[in-house]
Amino acid sequence: MSKKCQHCSKPNPEGLFNCSSCGKRAHPPAWSTQFVVRENNPWATAIRKDQIDFGTKDMGEHIKETKKKNDIERDKKINSLIKWD
């Protein structure tokens, strides 16, 4: 990266995000924000497909499962806070 502002060409030796003289972004973005999923390439997978569940659920079923999971977690937390003799 250059040590000058991309807009006003003033020196930016500290590498600040915003230029101290013009107040704009000092450097262009280093990468793109586009989302890429590479298919059929074992070397560079952009997203781990094994960690995402692409299934479909009924909203009522999802609410019941979430409530059950939250109840279990809440019970664990309450039981850990109470000192049982």
PyMOL commands that place a pseudoatom at each C-alpha (Angstrom):
pseudoatom trace, name=CA, resn=MET, resi=1, chain=A, elem=C, hetatm=0, pos=[0.000, 0.000, 0.000]
pseudoatom trace, name=CA, resn=SER, resi=2, chain=A, elem=C, hetatm=0, pos=[1.106, 3.487, -0.678]
pseudoatom trace, name=CA, resn=LYS, resi=3, chain=A, elem=C, hetatm=0, pos=[1.873, 5.912, 2.102]
pseudoatom trace, name=CA, resn=LYS, resi=4, chain=A, elem=C, hetatm=0, pos=[-0.251, 8.653, 0.524]
pseudoatom trace, name=CA, resn=CYS, resi=5, chain=A, elem=C, hetatm=0, pos=[-3.972, 9.408, 0.548]
pseudoatom trace, name=CA, resn=GLN, resi=6, chain=A, elem=C, hetatm=0, pos=[-5.779, 8.133, -2.541]
pseudoatom trace, name=CA, resn=HIS, resi=7, chain=A, elem=C, hetatm=0, pos=[-7.808, 11.374, -2.798]
pseudoatom trace, name=CA, resn=CYS, resi=8, chain=A, elem=C, hetatm=0, pos=[-5.521, 14.289, -1.907]
pseudoatom trace, name=CA, resn=SER, resi=9, chain=A, elem=C, hetatm=0, pos=[-2.055, 12.603, -2.167]
pseudoatom trace, name=CA, resn=LYS, resi=10, chain=A, elem=C, hetatm=0, pos=[-0.995, 13.979, 1.230]
pseudoatom trace, name=CA, resn=PRO, resi=11, chain=A, elem=C, hetatm=0, pos=[1.501, 11.764, 3.144]
pseudoatom trace, name=CA, resn=ASN, resi=12, chain=A, elem=C, hetatm=0, pos=[-0.001, 9.177, 5.510]
pseudoatom trace, name=CA, resn=PRO, resi=13, chain=A, elem=C, hetatm=0, pos=[3.066, 7.597, 7.180]
pseudoatom trace, name=CA, resn=GLU, resi=14, chain=A, elem=C, hetatm=0, pos=[1.033, 6.333, 10.167]
pseudoatom trace, name=CA, resn=GLY, resi=15, chain=A, elem=C, hetatm=0, pos=[-1.218, 4.302, 7.853]
pseudoatom trace, name=CA, resn=LEU, resi=16, chain=A, elem=C, hetatm=0, pos=[-4.424, 5.785, 9.278]
pseudoatom trace, name=CA, resn=PHE, resi=17, chain=A, elem=C, hetatm=0, pos=[-7.752, 4.543, 7.883]
pseudoatom trace, name=CA, resn=ASN, resi=18, chain=A, elem=C, hetatm=0, pos=[-9.057, 8.071, 7.239]
pseudoatom trace, name=CA, resn=CYS, resi=19, chain=A, elem=C, hetatm=0, pos=[-6.824, 10.808, 5.872]
pseudoatom trace, name=CA, resn=SER, resi=20, chain=A, elem=C, hetatm=0, pos=[-6.068, 13.484, 8.467]
pseudoatom trace, name=CA, resn=SER, resi=21, chain=A, elem=C, hetatm=0, pos=[-6.176, 16.303, 5.889]
pseudoatom trace, name=CA, resn=CYS, resi=22, chain=A, elem=C, hetatm=0, pos=[-9.235, 15.531, 3.725]
pseudoatom trace, name=CA, resn=GLY, resi=23, chain=A, elem=C, hetatm=0, pos=[-11.082, 13.119, 6.069]
pseudoatom trace, name=CA, resn=LYS, resi=24, chain=A, elem=C, hetatm=0, pos=[-11.815, 10.545, 3.349]
pseudoatom trace, name=CA, resn=ARG, resi=25, chain=A, elem=C, hetatm=0, pos=[-10.721, 6.924, 3.272]
pseudoatom trace, name=CA, resn=ALA, resi=26, chain=A, elem=C, hetatm=0, pos=[-6.945, 6.975, 2.814]
pseudoatom trace, name=CA, resn=HIS, resi=27, chain=A, elem=C, hetatm=0, pos=[-6.519, 3.683, 0.955]
pseudoatom trace, name=CA, resn=PRO, resi=28, chain=A, elem=C, hetatm=0, pos=[-8.674, 1.694, -1.450]
pseudoatom trace, name=CA, resn=PRO, resi=29, chain=A, elem=C, hetatm=0, pos=[-10.146, -1.559, -0.095]
pseudoatom trace, name=CA, resn=ALA, resi=30, chain=A, elem=C, hetatm=0, pos=[-7.671, -4.442, 0.045]
pseudoatom trace, name=CA, resn=TRP, resi=31, chain=A, elem=C, hetatm=0, pos=[-10.337, -7.047, -0.819]
pseudoatom trace, name=CA, resn=SER, resi=32, chain=A, elem=C, hetatm=0, pos=[-13.794, -7.272, -2.289]
pseudoatom trace, name=CA, resn=THR, resi=33, chain=A, elem=C, hetatm=0, pos=[-16.942, -7.859, -0.280]
pseudoatom trace, name=CA, resn=GLN, resi=34, chain=A, elem=C, hetatm=0, pos=[-18.369, -10.204, -2.894]
pseudoatom trace, name=CA, resn=PHE, resi=35, chain=A, elem=C, hetatm=0, pos=[-19.306, -13.634, -1.575]
pseudoatom trace, name=CA, resn=VAL, resi=36, chain=A, elem=C, hetatm=0, pos=[-17.775, -16.515, -3.528]
pseudoatom trace, name=CA, resn=VAL, resi=37, chain=A, elem=C, hetatm=0, pos=[-18.605, -20.202, -3.255]
pseudoatom trace, name=CA, resn=ARG, resi=38, chain=A, elem=C, hetatm=0, pos=[-16.164, -22.293, -5.237]
pseudoatom trace, name=CA, resn=GLU, resi=39, chain=A, elem=C, hetatm=0, pos=[-17.649, -25.556, -6.468]
pseudoatom trace, name=CA, resn=ASN, resi=40, chain=A, elem=C, hetatm=0, pos=[-15.738, -28.784, -7.238]
pseudoatom trace, name=CA, resn=ASN, resi=41, chain=A, elem=C, hetatm=0, pos=[-12.395, -27.427, -6.070]
pseudoatom trace, name=CA, resn=PRO, resi=42, chain=A, elem=C, hetatm=0, pos=[-10.824, -29.240, -3.085]
pseudoatom trace, name=CA, resn=TRP, resi=43, chain=A, elem=C, hetatm=0, pos=[-8.025, -26.675, -2.740]
pseudoatom trace, name=CA, resn=ALA, resi=44, chain=A, elem=C, hetatm=0, pos=[-9.978, -23.494, -2.072]
pseudoatom trace, name=CA, resn=THR, resi=45, chain=A, elem=C, hetatm=0, pos=[-13.421, -23.858, -0.556]
pseudoatom trace, name=CA, resn=ALA, resi=46, chain=A, elem=C, hetatm=0, pos=[-14.739, -20.431, 0.388]
pseudoatom trace, name=CA, resn=ILE, resi=47, chain=A, elem=C, hetatm=0, pos=[-17.465, -21.788, 2.702]
pseudoatom trace, name=CA, resn=ARG, resi=48, chain=A, elem=C, hetatm=0, pos=[-17.632, -24.924, 4.845]
pseudoatom trace, name=CA, resn=LYS, resi=49, chain=A, elem=C, hetatm=0, pos=[-20.804, -26.571, 3.607]
pseudoatom trace, name=CA, resn=ASP, resi=50, chain=A, elem=C, hetatm=0, pos=[-20.637, -29.274, 6.293]
pseudoatom trace, name=CA, resn=GLN, resi=51, chain=A, elem=C, hetatm=0, pos=[-21.338, -26.725, 9.044]
pseudoatom trace, name=CA, resn=ILE, resi=52, chain=A, elem=C, hetatm=0, pos=[-24.524, -25.337, 7.510]
pseudoatom trace, name=CA, resn=ASP, resi=53, chain=A, elem=C, hetatm=0, pos=[-27.866, -27.112, 7.674]
pseudoatom trace, name=CA, resn=PHE, resi=54, chain=A, elem=C, hetatm=0, pos=[-29.814, -26.311, 4.529]
pseudoatom trace, name=CA, resn=GLY, resi=55, chain=A, elem=C, hetatm=0, pos=[-32.905, -28.230, 5.652]
pseudoatom trace, name=CA, resn=THR, resi=56, chain=A, elem=C, hetatm=0, pos=[-36.415, -26.844, 5.872]
pseudoatom trace, name=CA, resn=LYS, resi=57, chain=A, elem=C, hetatm=0, pos=[-38.557, -26.884, 8.998]
pseudoatom trace, name=CA, resn=ASP, resi=58, chain=A, elem=C, hetatm=0, pos=[-42.054, -25.874, 9.881]
pseudoatom trace, name=CA, resn=MET, resi=59, chain=A, elem=C, hetatm=0, pos=[-42.011, -22.666, 11.963]
pseudoatom trace, name=CA, resn=GLY, resi=60, chain=A, elem=C, hetatm=0, pos=[-44.013, -24.298, 14.770]
pseudoatom trace, name=CA, resn=GLU, resi=61, chain=A, elem=C, hetatm=0, pos=[-41.609, -27.242, 14.914]
pseudoatom trace, name=CA, resn=HIS, resi=62, chain=A, elem=C, hetatm=0, pos=[-38.634, -24.891, 15.014]
pseudoatom trace, name=CA, resn=ILE, resi=63, chain=A, elem=C, hetatm=0, pos=[-40.180, -22.888, 17.879]
pseudoatom trace, name=CA, resn=LYS, resi=64, chain=A, elem=C, hetatm=0, pos=[-40.838, -26.078, 19.881]
pseudoatom trace, name=CA, resn=GLU, resi=65, chain=A, elem=C, hetatm=0, pos=[-37.262, -27.341, 19.359]
pseudoatom trace, name=CA, resn=THR, resi=66, chain=A, elem=C, hetatm=0, pos=[-35.775, -23.968, 20.302]
pseudoatom trace, name=CA, resn=LYS, resi=67, chain=A, elem=C, hetatm=0, pos=[-37.957, -23.719, 23.418]
pseudoatom trace, name=CA, resn=LYS, resi=68, chain=A, elem=C, hetatm=0, pos=[-36.941, -27.229, 24.482]
pseudoatom trace, name=CA, resn=LYS, resi=69, chain=A, elem=C, hetatm=0, pos=[-33.238, -26.433, 23.944]
pseudoatom trace, name=CA, resn=ASN, resi=70, chain=A, elem=C, hetatm=0, pos=[-33.548, -23.146, 25.856]
pseudoatom trace, name=CA, resn=ASP, resi=71, chain=A, elem=C, hetatm=0, pos=[-35.373, -24.878, 28.731]
pseudoatom trace, name=CA, resn=ILE, resi=72, chain=A, elem=C, hetatm=0, pos=[-32.568, -27.439, 29.040]
pseudoatom trace, name=CA, resn=GLU, resi=73, chain=A, elem=C, hetatm=0, pos=[-29.888, -24.731, 28.995]
pseudoatom trace, name=CA, resn=ARG, resi=74, chain=A, elem=C, hetatm=0, pos=[-31.799, -22.654, 31.564]
pseudoatom trace, name=CA, resn=ASP, resi=75, chain=A, elem=C, hetatm=0, pos=[-32.163, -25.687, 33.870]
pseudoatom trace, name=CA, resn=LYS, resi=76, chain=A, elem=C, hetatm=0, pos=[-28.417, -26.368, 33.618]
pseudoatom trace, name=CA, resn=LYS, resi=77, chain=A, elem=C, hetatm=0, pos=[-27.639, -22.761, 34.495]
pseudoatom trace, name=CA, resn=ILE, resi=78, chain=A, elem=C, hetatm=0, pos=[-30.062, -22.682, 37.439]
pseudoatom trace, name=CA, resn=ASN, resi=79, chain=A, elem=C, hetatm=0, pos=[-28.770, -26.020, 38.784]
pseudoatom trace, name=CA, resn=SER, resi=80, chain=A, elem=C, hetatm=0, pos=[-25.174, -24.808, 38.548]
pseudoatom trace, name=CA, resn=LEU, resi=81, chain=A, elem=C, hetatm=0, pos=[-26.022, -21.661, 40.561]
pseudoatom trace, name=CA, resn=ILE, resi=82, chain=A, elem=C, hetatm=0, pos=[-27.775, -23.541, 43.368]
pseudoatom trace, name=CA, resn=LYS, resi=83, chain=A, elem=C, hetatm=0, pos=[-25.505, -25.236, 45.891]
pseudoatom trace, name=CA, resn=TRP, resi=84, chain=A, elem=C, hetatm=0, pos=[-26.861, -28.726, 46.511]
pseudoatom trace, name=CA, resn=ASP, resi=85, chain=A, elem=C, hetatm=0, pos=[-25.786, -30.383, 49.791]
for i in range(1, 85): cmd.bond("trace and resi %d" % i, "trace and resi %d" % (i + 1))
show_as sticks, trace
zoom trace
